Amino acid sequence: MITVHLKYEIDAERIEDFEEYGRRWISLVNRFGGTHHGYFLPSEGDSDIAYALFSFPDFARYERYRTDSATDPDCQAAFELARRTKCIRRYERRFLRPLDHPRTQQPIAAPNGSRDV
């Protein structure tokens, strides 16, 4: 499994536009075979930093998503929303992998019992 961690520097005055951008990408990533874990928006502290996490079964599936999303009309509309509104100033992307439990080789369960790490 590969998990993509995105850190966004956003325009705090355009938070509603960024929220719409995020809503669109949650369904798009899921439609392309990924699992979107959500967007995490500023609450307290920095008012211009947001995060997103989503996973694909492997890097090859992620690469297929990247290729396919480049020509998908709904994905292009989401990109255009961000370009038009300038709600995103910049972003950083990191690729992560879950740490497996040594005895079961399964992802370590979160405190609520889910396996989404």
Buried (B, 14 or more C-beta within 10 A) or exposed (E): BBBBBBBBBBBBEBBEBBBBBBEBBBEBBEBBEBBBBEBBBBEEEEEEBBBBBBBBEEEEBBEBBEEEBEEBEEBEEBBEBBEEBEBBEEBEEEEEEBEEEEEEEEBEEEEEEEEBB
